[in-house]
Amino acid sequence: MRRFAVVASPAPRAAPGPFRQTREADSHGLVPSADALRAHLDTLPLARALLAELSPHRARRAVDVAAGRLAGITVVMENISDPHNASAVLRSCEGLGVETMHVVEQPNKWEKNKAIARSADDWITVKKHQGLARCLGDLSAQGFTLYAADVGAGCISIADVDVSRPVALVFGSEHSGLSKRALALTDHRFTIPMHGMVESFNVSVSAAVALWELTSRRRRLVGAGDLSLADAADRALRYLKRAVKSPEMVARLQAELGDQAVETGPTTGPTTEPATKPMADAARDAAPGPSPAALAAPRAPTNPEAT
């Protein structure tokens, strides 16, 4: 099994990213706090009605999760043949607040193991792609830096991946790792340093370790999440509808009150990629490596490599 790893980096792309880079972006309406999102939802009749149908704990959880979603970290799975592993990666993505997971269905189709996924796909967008080049090309055009999970010379540690810009982690087959084509199409190779006798982790463990490291550092940089207010409100409405157990009640409330998440600005739909917004010039010019913020999440220790 292969572990994961980054080569000398080309000049960073000027990207249209969806993502807040610093806490100062709050003044521009990006990445609201959970309290700010609640205040906004309180102005929407449908959101108020849905919240009233839920217990206080369930309602708070749905809004907190929406406010904490990260669009600036994503995962691409290439040719994952084992539904157990694919579902474990999906569950890790959702549990760590990742907004979208990408699956390249060549040659293997995406299959979910319900016992492992535990309904994680109800709360996260899974985008299926028929071509690797198109998937990675689209992410690159959106401003993501592509990091291939690999081992060997030229790999950088997961601890050195720059989270001040959008990051896509690309993982390969459980048996042979990433294809040569995938390695050629990515910007860097990364690895998780190993400190035991085994050479690598299982792909699902590798993804979980890498995502914990990057999402923790990303949150120290941007706060809880990095969606715009429009997108966070859209996600909150989606989660509230799913949390209300009666589809008939949701349909009735939508018919009576409408279904608009925000009154100004575009939102992304439930199955689309995050809308992108210009990145701050200061963040674009910043040296790699995030600065700790007051609302830091605890940093995960850097564990052994990915496979």
Number of C-alpha atoms within 10 A of each C-alpha: 17 25 30 36 29 27 16 11 10 8 7 13 14 15 19 17 22 27 29 31 28 24 18 12 18 16 9 11 13 24 32 28 21 20 13 13 20 19 11 17 22 14 13 19 18 24 26 14 16 21 23 12 18 16 12 10 8 15 19 16 17 22 24 20 22 29 30 23 26 29 24 28 26 22 24 26 25 25 25 26 19 15 17 18 22 23 24 22 24 30 23 20 26 22 15 18 24 25 26 26 23 23 25 24 19 15 12 14 16 20 14 19 15 13 10 17 21 14 16 18 18 13 22 23 20 20 15 16 20 14 15 20 15 12 17 23 15 12 20 20 14 21 24 27 26 27 30 30 33 30 24 14 10 15 21 24 20 27 20 14 25 17 24 23 28 26 23 23 27 27 30 27 19 22 14 12 24 24 14 8 10 20 20 10 17 22 20 24 28 30 32 28 21 16 11 9 6 9 16 24 22 16 29 22 18 24 29 19 22 27 24 22 20 23 26 19 27 32 26 24 26 27 26 26 31 31 29 28 24 24 27 31 26 22 27 25 26 19 21 25 23 16 19 19 12 11 12 10 14 19 14 11 18 18 11 11 14 14 16 16 25 18 10 8 9 13 21 15 13 15 11 12 19 23 19 18 16 14 20 17 10 10 15 17 10 12 10 14 16 22 14 15 16 10 13 17 17 12 14 16 10 16 20 23 31 31 30
